[in-house]
Amino acid sequence: MSTESTTPKREWPPLEPGKPVPGAMEWLKEHWGEYPGEWVAVRDGQLLGHAVTLDELERQLGGSLKIALIARMV
């Protein structure tokens, strides 16, 4: 199971607390059956990373979980 990010590396500013994450819900609805048991990071309709552990996902995101919507896929 790969933990590689599926999008090119990019600097993402932190999201504003309480604000919707554009494209995140649409991505989750479209990809709901993928990445079972993994954590995913989604922003602007893109998968920024996925991993079995939240710590690994945080490492993929450069140490910050505040740049994306984080969800556990079941």
VOLUMZA-224492 format. One record per atom (N, C-alpha, C): residue in one letter; atom name; x, z, y. Coordinates in steps of 0.02 Angstrom, whole numbers, plus 50000, padded with zeros to 5 digits. Example, Ala and Ser with C-alpha at 12.3 -4.5 7.8 and 13.67 -1.06 7.14 Angstrom:
! VOLUMZA-224492
+------+------+-------+-------+-------+
: rest : atom :  east :    up : north :
+------+------+-------+-------+-------+
:    A :    N : 50660 : 50390 : 49716 :
:    A :   CA : 50615 : 50390 : 49775 :
:    A :    C : 50660 : 50390 : 49835 :
:    S :    N : 50642 : 50354 : 49888 :
:    S :   CA : 50684 : 50357 : 49947 :
:    S :    C : 50645 : 50394 : 50002 :
+------+------+-------+-------+-------+
This chain:
! VOLUMZA-224492
+------+------+-------+-------+-------+
: rest : atom :  east :    up : north :
+------+------+-------+-------+-------+
:    M :    N : 50042 : 50000 : 49941 :
:    M :   CA : 50000 : 50000 : 50000 :
:    M :    C : 50044 : 50000 : 50062 :
:    S :    N : 50037 : 49951 : 50103 :
:    S :   CA : 50079 : 49943 : 50162 :
:    S :    C : 50056 : 49988 : 50218 :
:    T :    N : 50103 : 50015 : 50256 :
:    T :   CA : 50087 : 50053 : 50315 :
:    T :    C : 50111 : 50016 : 50377 :
:    E :    N : 50123 : 49952 : 50371 :
:    E :   CA : 50146 : 49911 : 50427 :
:    E :    C : 50089 : 49900 : 50477 :
:    S :    N : 50104 : 49900 : 50540 :
:    S :   CA : 50055 : 49883 : 50591 :
:    S :    C : 50038 : 49809 : 50585 :
:    T :    N : 49976 : 49792 : 50600 :
:    T :   CA : 49955 : 49722 : 50595 :
:    T :    C : 49956 : 49686 : 50662 :
:    T :    N : 49976 : 49720 : 50715 :
:    T :   CA : 49980 : 49688 : 50781 :
:    T :    C : 50051 : 49695 : 50807 :
:    P :    N : 50072 : 49649 : 50852 :
:    P :   CA : 50139 : 49655 : 50880 :
:    P :    C : 50148 : 49720 : 50919 :
:    K :    N : 50209 : 49745 : 50923 :
:    K :   CA : 50223 : 49805 : 50961 :
:    K :    C : 50206 : 49793 : 51034 :
:    R :    N : 50174 : 49842 : 51065 :
:    R :   CA : 50153 : 49838 : 51134 :
:    R :    C : 50147 : 49908 : 51162 :
:    E :    N : 50160 : 49915 : 51225 :
:    E :   CA : 50151 : 49980 : 51258 :
:    E :    C : 50077 : 49987 : 51277 :
:    W :    N : 50044 : 50037 : 51251 :
:    W :   CA : 49974 : 50049 : 51265 :
:    W :    C : 49968 : 50112 : 51307 :
:    P :    N : 49933 : 50110 : 51363 :
:    P :   CA : 49921 : 50172 : 51401 :
:    P :    C : 49872 : 50216 : 51363 :
:    P :    N : 49875 : 50282 : 51374 :
:    P :   CA : 49827 : 50326 : 51342 :
:    P :    C : 49755 : 50309 : 51362 :
:    L :    N : 49709 : 50321 : 51317 :
:    L :   CA : 49638 : 50311 : 51332 :
:    L :    C : 49612 : 50369 : 51373 :
:    E :    N : 49561 : 50356 : 51413 :
:    E :   CA : 49529 : 50409 : 51451 :
:    E :    C : 49482 : 50447 : 51406 :
:    P :    N : 49488 : 50514 : 51404 :
:    P :   CA : 49443 : 50554 : 51362 :
:    P :    C : 49370 : 50542 : 51380 :
:    G :    N : 49328 : 50536 : 51330 :
:    G :   CA : 49256 : 50527 : 51341 :
:    G :    C : 49234 : 50456 : 51356 :
:    K :    N : 49281 : 50410 : 51365 :
:    K :   CA : 49264 : 50340 : 51379 :
:    K :    C : 49260 : 50301 : 51314 :
:    P :    N : 49215 : 50252 : 51310 :
:    P :   CA : 49212 : 50210 : 51250 :
:    P :    C : 49276 : 50170 : 51241 :
:    V :    N : 49292 : 50154 : 51179 :
:    V :   CA : 49351 : 50113 : 51163 :
:    V :    C : 49326 : 50043 : 51150 :
:    P :    N : 49338 : 49996 : 51197 :
:    P :   CA : 49312 : 49928 : 51189 :
:    P :    C : 49333 : 49896 : 51123 :
:    G :    N : 49284 : 49867 : 51089 :
:    G :   CA : 49297 : 49831 : 51028 :
:    G :    C : 49307 : 49873 : 50966 :
:    A :    N : 49311 : 49939 : 50973 :
:    A :   CA : 49326 : 49982 : 50915 :
:    A :    C : 49268 : 49984 : 50866 :
:    M :    N : 49207 : 49996 : 50890 :
:    M :   CA : 49151 : 50000 : 50844 :
:    M :    C : 49137 : 49934 : 50810 :
:    E :    N : 49146 : 49880 : 50846 :
:    E :   CA : 49136 : 49814 : 50816 :
:    E :    C : 49187 : 49802 : 50760 :
:    W :    N : 49250 : 49822 : 50772 :
:    W :   CA : 49301 : 49814 : 50721 :
:    W :    C : 49285 : 49856 : 50660 :
:    L :    N : 49265 : 49919 : 50671 :
:    L :   CA : 49248 : 49963 : 50615 :
:    L :    C : 49190 : 49936 : 50575 :
:    K :    N : 49139 : 49909 : 50608 :
:    K :   CA : 49082 : 49880 : 50571 :
:    K :    C : 49103 : 49820 : 50530 :
:    E :    N : 49147 : 49779 : 50556 :
:    E :   CA : 49169 : 49719 : 50522 :
:    E :    C : 49216 : 49733 : 50464 :
:    H :    N : 49255 : 49786 : 50469 :
:    H :   CA : 49307 : 49801 : 50420 :
:    H :    C : 49294 : 49866 : 50382 :
:    W :    N : 49232 : 49888 : 50379 :
:    W :   CA : 49215 : 49954 : 50351 :
:    W :    C : 49239 : 49962 : 50279 :
:    G :    N : 49245 : 49911 : 50239 :
:    G :   CA : 49265 : 49918 : 50169 :
:    G :    C : 49340 : 49912 : 50157 :
:    E :    N : 49377 : 49900 : 50209 :
:    E :   CA : 49450 : 49892 : 50202 :
:    E :    C : 49485 : 49959 : 50214 :
:    Y :    N : 49545 : 49966 : 50189 :
:    Y :   CA : 49587 : 50025 : 50199 :
:    Y :    C : 49554 : 50089 : 50175 :
:    P :    N : 49524 : 50090 : 50114 :
:    P :   CA : 49490 : 50151 : 50090 :
:    P :    C : 49539 : 50210 : 50085 :
:    G :    N : 49517 : 50267 : 50110 :
:    G :   CA : 49557 : 50327 : 50108 :
:    G :    C : 49613 : 50330 : 50158 :
:    E :    N : 49617 : 50281 : 50202 :
:    E :   CA : 49671 : 50279 : 50252 :
:    E :    C : 49644 : 50294 : 50322 :
:    W :    N : 49690 : 50314 : 50364 :
:    W :   CA : 49676 : 50322 : 50436 :
:    W :    C : 49690 : 50255 : 50469 :
:    V :    N : 49648 : 50235 : 50516 :
:    V :   CA : 49659 : 50174 : 50554 :
:    V :    C : 49659 : 50189 : 50629 :
:    A :    N : 49697 : 50149 : 50666 :
:    A :   CA : 49698 : 50153 : 50739 :
:    A :    C : 49674 : 50086 : 50765 :
:    V :    N : 49621 : 50088 : 50807 :
:    V :   CA : 49590 : 50027 : 50832 :
:    V :    C : 49584 : 50031 : 50908 :
:    R :    N : 49600 : 49974 : 50940 :
:    R :   CA : 49591 : 49969 : 51012 :
:    R :    C : 49582 : 49896 : 51030 :
:    D :    N : 49537 : 49882 : 51077 :
:    D :   CA : 49524 : 49814 : 51100 :
:    D :    C : 49508 : 49766 : 51043 :
:    G :    N : 49473 : 49792 : 50993 :
:    G :   CA : 49454 : 49749 : 50936 :
:    G :    C : 49511 : 49732 : 50889 :
:    Q :    N : 49567 : 49768 : 50895 :
:    Q :   CA : 49626 : 49754 : 50854 :
:    Q :    C : 49645 : 49816 : 50813 :
:    L :    N : 49669 : 49804 : 50753 :
:    L :   CA : 49698 : 49857 : 50713 :
:    L :    C : 49770 : 49867 : 50736 :
:    L :    N : 49785 : 49927 : 50761 :
:    L :   CA : 49853 : 49941 : 50784 :
:    L :    C : 49896 : 49968 : 50728 :
:    G :    N : 49865 : 50000 : 50679 :
:    G :   CA : 49902 : 50027 : 50623 :
:    G :    C : 49856 : 50060 : 50573 :
:    H :    N : 49882 : 50072 : 50513 :
:    H :   CA : 49844 : 50107 : 50462 :
:    H :    C : 49893 : 50143 : 50417 :
:    A :    N : 49874 : 50201 : 50391 :
:    A :   CA : 49918 : 50240 : 50348 :
:    A :    C : 49878 : 50290 : 50308 :
:    V :    N : 49908 : 50314 : 50254 :
:    V :   CA : 49875 : 50363 : 50212 :
:    V :    C : 49872 : 50431 : 50247 :
:    T :    N : 49923 : 50447 : 50286 :
:    T :   CA : 49923 : 50511 : 50322 :
:    T :    C : 49919 : 50501 : 50397 :
:    L :    N : 49891 : 50550 : 50430 :
:    L :   CA : 49886 : 50548 : 50502 :
:    L :    C : 49955 : 50551 : 50534 :
:    D :    N : 50001 : 50588 : 50504 :
:    D :   CA : 50070 : 50592 : 50530 :
:    D :    C : 50103 : 50523 : 50529 :
:    E :    N : 50094 : 50486 : 50474 :
:    E :   CA : 50124 : 50419 : 50470 :
:    E :    C : 50093 : 50372 : 50521 :
:    L :    N : 50027 : 50377 : 50531 :
:    L :   CA : 49995 : 50335 : 50582 :
:    L :    C : 50021 : 50351 : 50651 :
:    E :    N : 50030 : 50415 : 50665 :
:    E :   CA : 50057 : 50435 : 50730 :
:    E :    C : 50127 : 50406 : 50740 :
:    R :    N : 50168 : 50406 : 50688 :
:    R :   CA : 50235 : 50376 : 50693 :
:    R :    C : 50229 : 50301 : 50708 :
:    Q :    N : 50183 : 50267 : 50674 :
:    Q :   CA : 50173 : 50196 : 50687 :
:    Q :    C : 50154 : 50182 : 50759 :
:    L :    N : 50117 : 50228 : 50788 :
:    L :   CA : 50093 : 50219 : 50857 :
:    L :    C : 50142 : 50245 : 50909 :
:    G :    N : 50202 : 50260 : 50888 :
:    G :   CA : 50253 : 50282 : 50935 :
:    G :    C : 50246 : 50354 : 50956 :
:    G :    N : 50213 : 50394 : 50915 :
:    G :   CA : 50208 : 50466 : 50929 :
:    G :    C : 50146 : 50487 : 50966 :
:    S :    N : 50100 : 50442 : 50980 :
:    S :   CA : 50040 : 50461 : 51018 :
:    S :    C : 49978 : 50434 : 50984 :
:    L :    N : 49931 : 50480 : 50969 :
:    L :   CA : 49866 : 50459 : 50942 :
:    L :    C : 49816 : 50447 : 50998 :
:    K :    N : 49837 : 50456 : 51061 :
:    K :   CA : 49791 : 50450 : 51117 :
:    K :    C : 49783 : 50378 : 51142 :
:    I :    N : 49813 : 50330 : 51107 :
:    I :   CA : 49809 : 50261 : 51131 :
:    I :    C : 49756 : 50220 : 51095 :
:    A :    N : 49722 : 50249 : 51046 :
:    A :   CA : 49674 : 50211 : 51007 :
:    A :    C : 49619 : 50256 : 50979 :
:    L :    N : 49566 : 50224 : 50957 :
:    L :   CA : 49516 : 50260 : 50919 :
:    L :    C : 49544 : 50270 : 50849 :
:    I :    N : 49544 : 50332 : 50825 :
:    I :   CA : 49571 : 50348 : 50760 :
:    I :    C : 49512 : 50365 : 50714 :
:    A :    N : 49511 : 50333 : 50655 :
:    A :   CA : 49457 : 50346 : 50609 :
:    A :    C : 49484 : 50349 : 50538 :
:    R :    N : 49452 : 50388 : 50496 :
:    R :   CA : 49469 : 50392 : 50425 :
:    R :    C : 49420 : 50347 : 50388 :
:    M :    N : 49445 : 50298 : 50352 :
:    M :   CA : 49403 : 50252 : 50314 :
:    M :    C : 49386 : 50283 : 50247 :
:    V :    N : 49323 : 50281 : 50228 :
:    V :   CA : 49302 : 50310 : 50164 :
:    V :    C : 49269 : 50258 : 50120 :
+------+------+-------+-------+-------+
